[in-house]
Amino acid sequence: MILNKITDIEGLMYFFRVDNLYLAGQPSVESLEQLKDFNFTKFINLRSSDEGDFSFEEEFCKSHNIEYYHFPIMVDGVLDKEACKKLSELVDSDKNYFIHCASANRVGGWLITYLVQYKNMDFEQAMQIAMQSGLTNPGLIQAAQMVLD
């Protein structure tokens, strides 16, 4: 498994690569221009609609022939089991994905569920990878465990 932190994108908090998944916090308009060099085929925003206007992301994706998904992953403050499943089923190993939320915590919570359910990894190992990829909120570790139960 490839796991590395990418530090050379200005304006992008917590940018990590886990195999073909590029995981991050909220990109800035400026950082999007640098992101196109990573050859993403899908761009997935896990934030809810009430968190802001993300039209600049969608416009960027359209202009660079990248599929854009606005995929809120939290319902009532917890990871939504169905949303996690749908997102995991969207991911395949033949394409590069950029997946973000505000701070990379929701991304990390989802990543645990993905690694356990779709990559047959044990929970502890998946949690360690998610924590190395920007997950700092212990509540999202618990939320991932609830999705998996």
Residue frames as qw, qx, qy, qz and C-alpha x, y, z in Angstrom:
[[0.000, 0.889, 0.458, 0.000, 0.00, 0.00, 0.00],
 [0.377, 0.377, -0.016, 0.846, 1.26, 3.44, -0.93],
 [0.330, -0.861, -0.373, 0.105, 0.91, 6.02, 1.84],
 [0.516, 0.001, -0.058, 0.855, 2.59, 9.38, 1.66],
 [0.039, -0.830, -0.308, 0.463, 2.05, 13.00, 2.60],
 [0.479, 0.517, 0.300, 0.643, 2.19, 15.51, -0.21],
 [0.345, -0.667, -0.283, 0.597, 3.44, 18.85, 1.07],
 [0.302, -0.143, 0.307, 0.891, 4.09, 20.93, -2.00],
 [0.016, -0.606, -0.610, -0.510, 0.53, 22.15, -2.67],
 [0.066, 0.006, -0.319, 0.945, 0.11, 25.61, -1.22],
 [0.477, -0.068, 0.017, -0.876, -3.33, 26.31, 0.26],
 [0.803, -0.091, -0.488, -0.329, -4.18, 22.66, 0.87],
 [0.431, -0.520, 0.597, -0.432, -4.34, 21.26, 4.38],
 [0.639, -0.142, 0.737, -0.168, -3.64, 17.57, 4.98],
 [0.711, 0.517, -0.284, -0.383, -2.95, 16.25, 1.51],
 [0.477, -0.362, 0.800, -0.006, -2.16, 12.53, 1.52],
 [0.631, 0.297, -0.563, -0.443, -2.03, 9.71, -0.96],
 [0.595, -0.157, 0.756, -0.221, -3.29, 6.25, -0.07],
 [0.543, 0.214, 0.752, 0.305, -2.82, 4.13, -3.21],
 [0.202, 0.391, 0.522, 0.731, -4.98, 5.83, -5.89],
 [0.241, -0.849, -0.467, -0.063, -6.85, 8.00, -3.37],
 [0.309, 0.281, -0.191, 0.888, -5.70, 11.57, -2.80],
 [0.406, -0.696, -0.588, 0.066, -7.23, 12.73, 0.48],
 [0.290, 0.235, -0.132, 0.918, -7.36, 16.28, 1.76],
 [0.009, 0.589, 0.490, -0.643, -8.99, 19.11, 3.58],
 [0.392, 0.836, 0.336, -0.185, -10.72, 21.91, 1.69],
 [0.590, 0.132, 0.292, 0.741, -8.74, 22.99, -1.38],
 [0.041, 0.680, 0.078, -0.728, -8.42, 26.67, -2.19],
 [0.634, 0.745, 0.100, -0.181, -9.09, 28.06, -5.65],
 [0.148, 0.813, -0.552, -0.111, -5.33, 28.47, -6.08],
 [0.428, -0.346, 0.835, -0.013, -4.54, 24.90, -5.05],
 [0.791, 0.394, 0.412, -0.221, -6.97, 23.49, -7.62],
 [0.520, 0.785, -0.300, -0.154, -4.68, 24.62, -10.44],
 [0.034, -0.585, 0.808, -0.062, -1.84, 22.60, -8.93],
 [0.654, -0.038, 0.695, -0.297, -4.08, 19.58, -8.37],
 [0.780, 0.524, -0.028, -0.341, -4.77, 19.09, -12.07],
 [0.291, 0.636, -0.713, -0.050, -1.24, 17.69, -12.42],
 [0.384, -0.232, 0.850, -0.275, -2.28, 14.62, -10.39],
 [0.335, 0.066, -0.764, -0.548, -4.58, 13.41, -13.19],
 [0.352, 0.162, 0.746, -0.541, -7.72, 12.87, -11.14],
 [0.139, -0.234, -0.770, -0.577, -10.65, 11.37, -12.95],
 [0.417, -0.677, -0.567, -0.215, -13.07, 11.92, -10.07],
 [0.091, 0.301, -0.368, 0.875, -13.29, 14.76, -7.55],
 [0.496, -0.529, -0.677, -0.124, -15.44, 14.07, -4.48],
 [0.091, -0.425, 0.306, -0.847, -16.55, 16.69, -1.95],
 [0.410, -0.311, -0.844, 0.154, -17.82, 15.15, 1.32],
 [0.006, -0.119, -0.386, 0.915, -19.00, 18.44, 2.84],
 [0.184, 0.626, 0.740, -0.160, -22.68, 19.27, 3.27],
 [0.256, 0.651, 0.407, 0.587, -24.36, 21.91, 1.11],
 [0.287, -0.928, -0.207, -0.120, -24.87, 24.25, 4.07],
 [0.698, -0.470, 0.067, 0.536, -21.10, 24.51, 4.63],
 [0.135, -0.596, 0.280, 0.740, -20.51, 26.83, 1.72],
 [0.670, 0.669, -0.013, -0.323, -20.58, 27.45, -2.00],
 [0.618, -0.313, 0.638, 0.336, -18.52, 24.85, -3.83],
 [0.675, 0.698, 0.200, -0.136, -19.42, 25.94, -7.34],
 [0.134, 0.833, -0.508, -0.172, -15.77, 26.85, -8.00],
 [0.454, -0.292, 0.839, 0.062, -14.86, 23.16, -7.55],
 [0.668, 0.437, 0.596, -0.082, -17.53, 22.01, -9.96],
 [0.436, 0.878, -0.070, -0.185, -16.52, 24.63, -12.53],
 [0.136, -0.687, 0.695, 0.161, -12.87, 23.62, -12.21],
 [0.566, -0.035, 0.823, 0.022, -13.76, 19.97, -12.74],
 [0.639, 0.658, 0.371, -0.144, -15.92, 20.71, -15.79],
 [0.307, 0.896, -0.274, -0.169, -13.17, 22.76, -17.39],
 [0.050, -0.595, 0.800, 0.057, -10.62, 19.94, -16.84],
 [0.736, 0.098, -0.557, -0.372, -12.85, 16.99, -17.78],
 [0.121, 0.124, -0.875, 0.453, -12.97, 15.62, -14.21],
 [0.466, -0.507, -0.657, -0.308, -16.13, 14.01, -12.84],
 [0.074, -0.328, 0.436, -0.835, -17.42, 16.01, -9.86],
 [0.529, -0.452, -0.711, -0.104, -19.43, 14.53, -7.00],
 [0.235, -0.454, 0.363, -0.779, -20.89, 16.42, -4.08],
 [0.700, -0.157, -0.692, -0.077, -21.35, 13.59, -1.63],
 [0.361, -0.606, 0.375, -0.602, -22.22, 14.68, 1.94],
 [0.564, 0.100, -0.812, 0.110, -21.11, 11.80, 4.17],
 [0.069, -0.062, -0.714, 0.694, -22.48, 12.95, 7.54],
 [0.413, -0.523, -0.498, -0.555, -26.10, 12.81, 8.71],
 [0.614, -0.737, -0.135, -0.249, -27.06, 14.22, 12.10],
 [0.248, -0.832, 0.473, -0.148, -23.42, 14.53, 13.11],
 [0.685, -0.292, 0.664, 0.073, -22.37, 10.94, 12.36],
 [0.052, 0.301, -0.778, -0.549, -21.05, 9.08, 9.35],
 [0.774, 0.219, 0.108, -0.585, -23.95, 7.80, 7.28],
 [0.631, -0.152, 0.754, 0.097, -23.64, 4.05, 6.66],
 [0.677, 0.583, 0.446, 0.038, -25.35, 4.20, 3.24],
 [0.267, 0.944, -0.181, -0.075, -23.29, 7.19, 2.09],
 [0.354, -0.622, 0.684, 0.143, -20.07, 5.39, 3.13],
 [0.693, 0.126, 0.703, 0.095, -21.14, 2.31, 1.19],
 [0.573, 0.779, 0.254, -0.006, -22.08, 4.28, -1.94],
 [0.064, 0.913, -0.388, -0.113, -18.80, 6.20, -1.87],
 [0.500, -0.419, 0.747, 0.129, -16.79, 3.01, -1.38],
 [0.697, 0.348, 0.621, 0.078, -18.58, 1.38, -4.30],
 [0.402, 0.909, 0.010, -0.113, -17.80, 4.39, -6.48],
 [0.152, -0.788, 0.575, 0.158, -14.06, 3.95, -5.93],
 [0.978, 0.180, 0.060, 0.088, -12.08, 1.57, -8.11],
 [0.653, -0.528, 0.285, 0.462, -8.35, 1.00, -8.33],
 [0.628, 0.342, 0.428, 0.553, -7.96, 2.00, -11.98],
 [0.135, 0.811, 0.205, 0.531, -8.55, 5.73, -11.50],
 [0.339, 0.017, -0.423, 0.840, -7.17, 8.54, -9.35],
 [0.286, -0.776, -0.527, -0.196, -9.61, 10.15, -6.93],
 [0.133, 0.274, -0.345, 0.888, -9.42, 13.42, -5.03],
 [0.480, -0.611, -0.617, -0.125, -11.61, 13.20, -1.93],
 [0.210, 0.226, -0.365, 0.878, -11.94, 16.08, 0.51],
 [0.317, -0.780, -0.539, 0.019, -13.92, 17.58, 3.36],
 [0.092, -0.977, 0.050, -0.184, -13.10, 20.67, 5.43],
 [0.286, -0.791, 0.528, -0.116, -10.22, 19.26, 7.50],
 [0.480, 0.339, -0.803, -0.098, -9.70, 15.67, 6.24],
 [0.328, -0.172, 0.778, -0.507, -11.44, 14.22, 9.32],
 [0.788, 0.264, 0.266, -0.489, -14.58, 13.00, 7.55],
 [0.646, 0.543, -0.511, -0.163, -12.36, 11.66, 4.79],
 [0.093, 0.407, -0.863, 0.284, -10.40, 9.73, 7.42],
 [0.580, 0.003, 0.608, -0.542, -13.56, 8.36, 9.02],
 [0.831, 0.416, -0.029, -0.369, -14.79, 7.11, 5.67],
 [0.424, 0.593, -0.684, -0.016, -11.31, 5.77, 4.81],
 [0.302, -0.274, 0.846, -0.344, -11.42, 3.45, 7.84],
 [0.749, 0.242, 0.449, -0.424, -14.70, 1.95, 6.65],
 [0.687, 0.622, -0.282, -0.248, -13.38, 1.58, 3.10],
 [0.206, 0.565, -0.793, 0.095, -10.14, -0.11, 4.12],
 [0.422, -0.133, 0.814, -0.376, -11.89, -2.54, 6.46],
 [0.717, 0.353, 0.450, -0.398, -14.82, -3.44, 4.19],
 [0.725, 0.671, -0.030, -0.156, -13.26, -3.24, 0.74],
 [0.400, 0.685, -0.591, 0.147, -9.54, -3.88, 1.33],
 [0.896, -0.238, -0.376, 0.006, -9.94, -6.51, 4.09],
 [0.301, 0.447, -0.504, 0.675, -7.78, -4.58, 6.53],
 [0.445, -0.490, -0.681, 0.313, -8.24, -4.91, 10.27],
 [0.140, -0.932, -0.306, -0.133, -9.74, -1.94, 12.10],
 [0.539, -0.720, 0.084, 0.429, -6.57, -0.98, 14.00],
 [0.531, -0.049, 0.446, 0.719, -4.43, -0.88, 10.87],
 [0.173, 0.676, 0.512, 0.500, -7.11, 1.09, 8.96],
 [0.309, -0.921, -0.222, 0.082, -7.38, 3.54, 11.86],
 [0.570, -0.508, 0.223, 0.606, -3.59, 4.07, 11.88],
 [0.407, 0.250, 0.511, 0.714, -3.57, 4.80, 8.14],
 [0.035, -0.834, -0.449, -0.318, -6.49, 7.22, 8.52],
 [0.447, -0.843, -0.075, 0.290, -4.72, 8.98, 11.39],
 [0.538, -0.273, 0.369, 0.707, -1.57, 9.28, 9.27],
 [0.245, 0.406, 0.581, 0.662, -3.77, 10.77, 6.53],
 [0.066, -0.352, -0.036, -0.933, -5.19, 13.66, 8.56],
 [0.600, -0.555, -0.498, -0.290, -7.81, 12.10, 10.88],
 [0.194, 0.279, -0.565, 0.752, -7.48, 13.80, 14.27],
 [0.550, -0.282, 0.115, -0.778, -11.07, 13.69, 15.56],
 [0.085, -0.106, 0.969, -0.204, -11.61, 10.65, 17.84],
 [0.566, 0.314, 0.435, -0.626, -15.36, 11.00, 17.35],
 [0.655, 0.502, -0.331, -0.457, -14.94, 10.03, 13.70],
 [0.178, 0.295, -0.938, 0.042, -13.04, 6.90, 14.69],
 [0.328, 0.162, 0.791, -0.491, -16.05, 5.94, 16.82],
 [0.606, 0.479, 0.066, -0.632, -18.39, 6.89, 13.98],
 [0.461, 0.439, -0.710, -0.301, -16.45, 4.61, 11.61],
 [0.033, -0.091, 0.964, -0.247, -16.73, 1.78, 14.14],
 [0.493, 0.325, 0.524, -0.614, -20.52, 2.32, 14.26],
 [0.601, 0.499, -0.317, -0.537, -20.72, 2.11, 10.46],
 [0.357, 0.364, -0.856, -0.086, -18.83, -1.17, 10.58],
 [0.274, -0.040, 0.840, -0.467, -20.93, -2.73, 13.37]]
